Amino acid sequence: MRGTSVESFVQKYTEEVRQGTAAVFAGAGLSRAAGHVDWEGLLRPLAKDIDLRVEREYDLISLAQYYVNDKGGRGSIDQEIVNRFSGGAEVTRAHEILASLPIRSYWTTNYDGMIEAALEQAGKTPDIKIEPENLAVTKPRRDAVVYKMHGDVSQAHKAVISKDDYEGYEKERGLFSINLQGDLVSKTFLFVGFSFNDPNLGLILSRIRGLLGQNRRDHYALFKRVSRSDYTEHGEEENEQEFLYQQVLEQHRVVDLKRYGIQTVFVDTYDEIPAVLQRVLDRHRRRNVFISGAAEDYGRWSKEKALRFVHDLSYGVLEREDRVLSGFGVDVGTAVINGALSFIHGSQYRHLDEYLTLRPFPQFQTSDEPIRDSWKRYRQDMLSESGVALFVFGNKRLDTGEIVESGGMVEEFEVGLEHSVVPVPIGATGFASKTIWERVMSDPAHYYGDDDALVTLVRSLGDETLTLDQLRYQVSKTLSHLRS
């Protein structure tokens, strides 16, 4: 048993994200990359103080209890939690990605505030649940709930850490178990920041088993695969034997996790975890298609045919169960709306806001901020949510009556690049879209890497001999490729 492939995980978990049924369970390893300590790091000086070595202890929960027993109370251990988890750490890329996804349930056994900080940094409002009493109150306009089932550094004296705390968990914090049970039934979890030896993982798994029995759905856990380079303390032969033994043990653990509905996803190093999460984010964002365009002149096509083309582009994106974002450019924006409305009215879907996001640009300065700065901020907001940008036509009429390329459309192209948005200029429609197409085709590897198939598809969008129906078909093929 080798676990679930990264590709399979990315595909399936991204779909859960899209459906609104994804959740995250974060362990200490996620915060360790930010500069915080894991369990061993927290308990190492405490173990030394009672003449024990944390490296030799497997049961760290009992180790914490030994310290409390020896000191006749937990004052020192509470102080250590405050010292170790109060500030001094920065949000990691992994935190940023997880906070950027439209996930509404974050569970953690960590005492730090990294998840909530990442959510706030992403412009979201977290509803933080530290004590059971918090579960009865809902924060207005919340974007996500952070369940800190083992407490928080701000209340270190109530943090779950010793055997006493774990044994009394259901009595003192049983409401967290009830809420966890509900999420485990209705959502697909990603466990990240845990190791196979993490004491919290074993206890969480036993709780899952007791809560759900056989009524469970698939969840995923990211783990680092055993490597020969992990074993260097002894002689070559002994190191090799230990590596082979750990390989066998690893496979048994993979099988055992399946009892809890957890599919193991392996990476070779911890540094790969942000890259895997980035693939989830990229795949999710590619379901959000930004349509950039404005037109006073439609080149070789009539206005009616050109706007029907834009209408059909918008309709086609939604037909694929993707989402359209647009800035309501001249005429083009209206065609985008009409295409979306045609799809909504002709299908079982009724919630337009789930499929279409429009951000009409302000036409008058309403604050001290210059109007062009407001426009750029709008573009930043829209494109930060997008994964693909279609560019069509792109011109405007000056007061003199002259038709010129749309500078705003070129700016949207530049802003999109800042947010890793994949540009798909329909160069055959001319004007700014042709300028962008020529720029992209002059160095396609810069924009599309080694994706030769994508390069070929985008190159075809500059073919001025194609009809509008043929162009629409090529755009559909391009979007299908980007989702594959």
C-alpha positions in Angstrom: 0.0 0.0 0.0 1.6 3.2 -1.1 -1.1 5.7 -0.2 -3.0 8.0 -2.5 -1.1 9.9 -5.2 -0.7 13.6 -5.0 -2.5 14.0 -8.3 -5.5 12.1 -7.1 -5.6 14.0 -3.8 -5.4 17.4 -5.6 -8.2 16.5 -7.9 -10.6 15.1 -5.3 -9.9 17.6 -2.5 -10.2 20.6 -4.9 -13.6 19.3 -5.8 -14.5 19.2 -2.1 -13.3 22.8 -1.9 -15.5 23.8 -4.8 -18.5 22.0 -3.2 -17.9 23.8 0.1 -17.4 20.5 1.9 -13.6 20.8 2.6 -12.1 21.2 6.1 -8.6 21.4 7.6 -7.1 19.8 10.7 -3.8 21.4 11.5 -1.1 19.9 13.7 2.1 21.3 15.2 4.2 20.6 12.1 2.3 23.4 10.3 3.3 26.0 12.9 6.9 24.6 13.3 7.7 25.9 9.8 6.6 29.4 11.1 9.1 29.2 14.0 7.0 27.7 16.7 8.0 24.5 18.5 6.4 21.1 18.2 5.6 18.9 21.2 9.1 17.6 21.6 10.5 21.2 21.4 7.9 22.3 24.0 8.6 19.5 26.5 12.4 19.1 26.0 13.4 21.6 28.7 10.7 20.4 31.0 11.8 16.8 30.7 15.3 17.7 31.4 14.2 19.5 34.6 12.8 16.1 35.9 15.8 14.1 34.7 14.2 12.6 31.6 15.1 12.9 27.9 12.3 13.7 25.5 14.0 11.8 22.7 13.6 8.6 24.6 9.9 9.1 25.5 7.2 8.0 23.0 4.3 8.9 25.3 4.7 12.7 25.5 1.3 13.1 27.1 2.5 11.0 30.1 5.7 13.0 30.1 3.8 16.2 30.5 1.8 14.5 33.3 5.1 13.4 35.0 6.2 17.1 35.0 2.9 18.3 36.5 3.2 15.5 39.2 6.7 16.4 40.0 6.0 20.1 40.4 2.7 19.6 42.2 0.9 21.8 39.7 1.0 23.1 36.1 2.1 26.7 36.6 5.5 26.1 35.0 4.2 24.2 32.0 1.6 27.0 31.4 4.4 29.6 31.5 6.4 27.5 29.0 3.3 27.5 26.6 3.1 31.3 26.9 6.9 31.7 26.3 6.9 29.5 23.3 3.7 30.5 21.5 3.4 34.2 22.2 4.4 36.0 18.9 7.7 35.8 17.2 6.4 33.8 14.2 5.3 34.7 10.7 2.5 33.2 8.7 4.0 30.6 6.3 3.1 30.0 2.7 1.2 26.9 3.7 -1.0 29.0 6.1 -1.5 31.6 3.4 -2.7 29.0 0.9 -5.1 27.3 3.3 -6.5 30.7 4.3 -7.0 31.7 0.7 -9.2 28.7 -0.1 -12.9 29.1 0.5 -12.8 26.7 3.5 -15.1 27.4 6.4 -13.9 24.9 9.1 -10.4 24.9 10.5 -9.6 22.5 13.4 -6.3 22.5 15.3 -4.7 21.2 18.4 -2.1 24.0 18.2 -2.0 26.7 20.9 -0.7 29.5 18.6 -2.7 32.0 16.5 -1.2 31.2 13.1 -4.4 30.1 11.4 -6.5 33.0 12.6 -3.7 35.4 11.6 -3.5 33.9 8.1 -7.3 34.3 7.7 -7.2 37.9 8.8 -4.3 38.5 6.4 -6.4 37.1 3.6 -9.1 39.6 4.5 -11.4 37.2 6.2 -13.2 37.3 9.5 -12.4 34.2 11.7 -14.8 33.0 14.4 -12.4 31.5 17.0 -13.7 28.8 19.3 -11.3 28.3 22.3 -13.7 27.2 25.1 -16.9 25.1 24.9 -18.9 28.3 25.7 -17.7 29.9 22.5 -19.5 27.3 20.5 -22.9 28.7 21.4 -22.1 32.1 20.0 -21.8 33.1 16.3 -19.6 36.0 15.3 -21.4 38.2 12.8 -20.3 38.1 9.2 -17.8 35.4 9.9 -16.0 33.7 6.9 -14.6 30.7 8.8 -14.6 29.0 12.1 -11.4 28.1 13.9 -11.9 25.3 16.4 -9.0 25.3 18.9 -9.9 22.0 20.5 -6.9 21.9 22.9 -7.0 25.6 23.9 -5.0 28.7 23.1 -1.9 30.4 24.4 -4.1 33.3 25.7 -5.6 30.8 28.2 -2.6 28.6 28.8 -3.9 27.4 32.1 -6.7 25.6 30.3 -4.6 24.2 27.5 -4.9 20.4 27.0 -1.5 18.9 27.5 -1.3 16.4 30.3 -2.9 13.0 30.9 -5.3 14.6 33.4 -6.5 17.0 30.6 -6.9 14.2 28.1 -8.7 11.9 30.5 -11.1 14.7 31.5 -11.6 16.0 27.9 -15.1 14.7 27.3 -16.3 16.1 30.5 -14.7 19.5 30.2 -14.7 20.0 26.4 -17.1 17.4 25.1 -18.9 20.0 22.9 -15.9 20.1 20.7 -16.2 16.4 20.1 -19.9 16.8 19.1 -19.0 19.6 16.6 -16.1 17.5 15.3 -18.4 14.6 14.7 -20.7 16.8 12.7 -17.9 18.1 10.5 -16.4 14.6 10.0 -19.7 13.4 8.7 -20.4 16.3 6.4 -16.9 17.4 5.3 -13.7 16.0 3.9 -10.8 16.8 6.1 -7.2 17.4 5.2 -4.8 16.5 8.1 -1.6 18.5 7.7 1.2 19.2 10.1 1.1 15.8 11.8 3.6 12.9 11.8 2.8 9.3 12.4 4.4 9.6 15.9 2.4 12.7 16.8 0.6 11.9 20.2 -2.3 14.2 19.3 -2.9 12.3 16.0 -3.4 9.0 17.8 -5.9 10.5 20.3 -7.8 12.3 17.6 -8.1 9.1 15.6 -9.4 7.2 18.5 -12.0 9.9 19.0 -12.9 9.8 15.3 -13.4 6.0 15.6 -15.6 6.4 18.6 -17.6 9.2 17.2 -18.4 7.7 13.8 -18.0 4.0 13.8 -18.4 2.8 10.3 -20.3 5.9 9.2 -17.5 8.0 7.7 -16.3 9.6 4.5 -12.8 9.7 3.0 -10.3 12.2 4.5 -6.7 12.9 3.6 -3.5 13.3 5.5 -0.2 14.7 4.2 2.9 12.8 5.6 6.6 12.8 4.8 7.7 9.5 3.4 10.4 7.5 5.3 13.8 8.2 3.7 17.3 6.7 4.1 18.6 10.2 4.8 16.6 10.1 8.1 18.8 7.5 9.6 22.5 8.5 10.0 23.2 8.2 13.7 24.8 4.7 13.6 26.8 2.5 11.2 25.8 2.0 7.6 24.4 -1.5 8.1 22.4 -0.5 11.2 21.1 2.6 9.5 20.0 0.5 6.6 18.2 -2.0 8.8 16.4 0.7 10.7 15.3 2.4 7.4 13.9 -0.9 6.0 12.1 -1.6 9.3 10.6 1.9 9.3 9.4 1.3 5.7 7.5 -1.8 6.7 6.1 0.1 9.7 5.0 3.0 7.5 3.0 0.7 5.3 1.2 -0.8 8.3 0.4 2.7 9.4 -1.0 3.6 6.0 -3.3 0.5 6.2 -4.3 1.4 9.7 -5.3 4.9 8.9 -7.8 3.5 6.4 -9.8 2.2 9.4 -10.6 5.9 10.1 -11.3 6.7 6.5 -8.0 8.6 6.1 -6.1 8.2 2.9 -2.4 8.9 3.2 -0.7 11.3 0.8 3.1 11.1 0.8 5.7 13.8 0.1 9.4 13.3 0.1 10.2 16.3 2.2 8.2 18.7 4.4 9.2 21.5 2.0 6.9 19.9 -0.6 3.8 20.5 1.4 3.3 24.1 0.3 3.7 23.1 -3.3 1.0 20.4 -3.0 -1.3 22.9 -1.3 -0.5 25.4 -4.1 -1.7 22.9 -6.7 -5.0 22.7 -4.9 -5.3 26.5 -4.9 -4.3 26.7 -8.5 -6.7 24.1 -9.6 -9.5 25.7 -7.6 -8.8 29.2 -9.0 -8.8 27.8 -12.5 -12.5 27.3 -12.0 -12.8 31.1 -11.7 -12.5 32.7 -15.1 -12.1 36.4 -15.4 -13.4 37.9 -18.7 -11.6 41.1 -19.6 -12.9 43.3 -22.4 -14.4 46.5 -23.6 -15.3 47.6 -27.0 -16.6 50.6 -29.0 -15.3 49.0 -32.3 -15.7 45.3 -33.2 -13.2 45.1 -36.1 -14.4 42.8 -38.8 -17.5 41.7 -37.0 -20.8 43.4 -36.5 -21.6 44.5 -32.9 -24.5 42.0 -32.7 -22.3 39.0 -33.7 -19.4 40.2 -31.5 -21.5 40.6 -28.4 -23.2 37.2 -29.1 -19.7 35.7 -29.1 -19.0 37.2 -25.6 -22.5 36.1 -24.4 -21.7 32.5 -25.5 -18.3 32.7 -23.9 -19.9 33.6 -20.6 -22.6 30.9 -21.0 -20.0 28.3 -21.9 -17.9 29.0 -18.8 -20.9 28.5 -16.5 -22.0 25.5 -18.5 -18.7 23.9 -17.5 -19.6 24.6 -13.8 -16.9 27.2 -13.6 -17.5 30.8 -12.3 -17.3 34.1 -14.2 -15.7 37.3 -12.9 -15.9 40.5 -14.8 -15.3 44.3 -14.4 -18.3 45.3 -16.5 -16.4 46.7 -19.4 -18.2 48.8 -22.1 -20.8 46.6 -23.9 -18.7 43.5 -23.2 -19.8 43.5 -19.5 -23.5 43.5 -20.5 -22.9 40.6 -22.8 -21.2 38.7 -20.0 -24.2 39.3 -17.7 -26.6 38.2 -20.3 -24.7 35.0 -21.0 -24.7 34.2 -17.3 -28.4 35.0 -16.9 -29.3 32.8 -19.9 -27.5 29.9 -18.3 -29.1 30.4 -14.9 -32.6 30.8 -16.3 -32.2 27.7 -18.4 -30.9 25.4 -15.7 -31.7 24.1 -12.2 -29.3 26.7 -10.7 -30.9 29.8 -9.2 -28.2 31.5 -7.2 -26.5 33.9 -9.7 -24.0 35.2 -7.1 -22.5 31.7 -6.9 -21.7 31.8 -10.6 -21.1 35.4 -11.5 -19.1 38.1 -9.8 -19.3 41.7 -11.2 -17.3 44.6 -10.0 -18.5 47.7 -11.8 -15.7 50.3 -11.7 -16.5 53.5 -9.8 -17.1 56.4 -12.2 -16.7 59.2 -9.7 -14.1 59.9 -7.0 -15.8 59.4 -3.6 -12.8 59.6 -1.3 -9.3 61.0 -1.1 -8.1 58.0 -3.1 -7.5 58.9 -6.8 -10.0 57.3 -9.1 -7.3 55.4 -11.0 -6.0 53.9 -7.7 -9.5 52.8 -7.0 -9.7 51.1 -10.3 -6.4 49.3 -9.8 -7.6 48.1 -6.4 -10.7 46.7 -8.0 -8.6 44.9 -10.5 -6.4 43.5 -7.8 -9.4 42.2 -5.9 -11.0 40.5 -8.9 -7.9 38.9 -10.3 -6.7 37.7 -6.9 -9.7 35.3 -7.0 -9.2 34.2 -10.6 -7.1 31.5 -12.1 -7.7 32.1 -15.8 -8.2 35.4 -17.6 -9.8 35.7 -21.1 -9.0 38.8 -23.0 -11.4 39.9 -25.8 -11.4 43.0 -28.1 -10.1 45.9 -25.8 -10.6 49.4 -27.2 -12.2 52.6 -26.2 -13.3 55.9 -27.9 -11.5 59.1 -26.9 -13.3 62.4 -26.7 -11.9 63.2 -30.1 -13.7 60.2 -31.5 -10.5 58.2 -32.1 -10.5 54.5 -31.2 -7.5 53.4 -29.2 -6.5 50.3 -27.3 -7.8 49.9 -23.8 -5.1 50.6 -21.3 -7.2 49.2 -18.5 -7.3 45.8 -20.2 -3.5 45.8 -20.5 -3.3 46.7 -16.8 -5.6 43.8 -16.0 -3.2 41.5 -17.9 -0.3 42.9 -15.8 -2.2 42.5 -12.5 -3.2 39.0 -13.4 0.4 38.0 -13.9 1.1 39.3 -10.3 -1.5 36.8 -9.1 -0.3 33.9 -11.2 -3.4 34.1 -13.4 -3.1 32.2 -16.7 -3.6 34.6 -19.5 -5.7 33.4 -22.5 -5.8 36.4 -25.0 -8.2 35.9 -27.9 -5.9 37.7 -30.3 -8.1 37.3 -33.3 -10.6 39.8 -31.9 -7.9 42.5 -32.3 -7.0 45.6 -30.4 -5.6 45.2 -26.8 -6.3 41.4 -26.9 -4.1 41.1 -30.0 -1.3 43.1 -28.4 -1.5 40.9 -25.3 -1.6 37.8 -27.6 1.5 38.9 -29.4 3.4 39.6 -26.2 2.5 36.1 -24.8 3.4 34.3 -28.1 6.8 36.1 -28.2 7.8 34.1 -25.1 5.2 31.5 -24.4 7.5 29.5 -22.0 7.5 32.5 -19.7 3.7 32.4 -19.4 3.0 28.7 -19.8 6.2 26.9 -18.8 6.6 23.6 -20.7 2.9 23.1 -21.4 3.3 22.8 -25.2 -0.4 21.8 -25.6 -1.5 25.0 -24.0 0.8 27.1 -26.2 -0.6 25.5 -29.3 -4.2 26.2 -28.1 -3.5 29.8 -27.3 -1.6 30.3 -30.5 -4.7 29.2 -32.4 -6.7 32.0 -30.7 -4.7 34.5 -32.8 -5.8 33.0 -36.1 -7.8 35.8 -37.9 -9.2 33.3 -40.4 -11.3 31.6 -37.8 -14.9 32.3 -37.4 -16.4 33.4 -34.1 -17.9 29.9 -33.6 -14.5 28.4 -34.3 -12.8 30.8 -31.8 -15.4 29.9 -29.1 -14.7 26.2 -29.7 -10.9 26.8 -29.3 -11.5 28.8 -26.1 -13.6 25.9 -24.7 -10.7 23.4 -25.6 -8.3 25.7 -23.8 -10.3 26.0 -20.7 -10.8 22.2 -20.7 -7.0 21.7 -20.9 -6.4 24.1 -18.0 -8.8 22.1 -15.8 -7.2 18.7 -16.7 
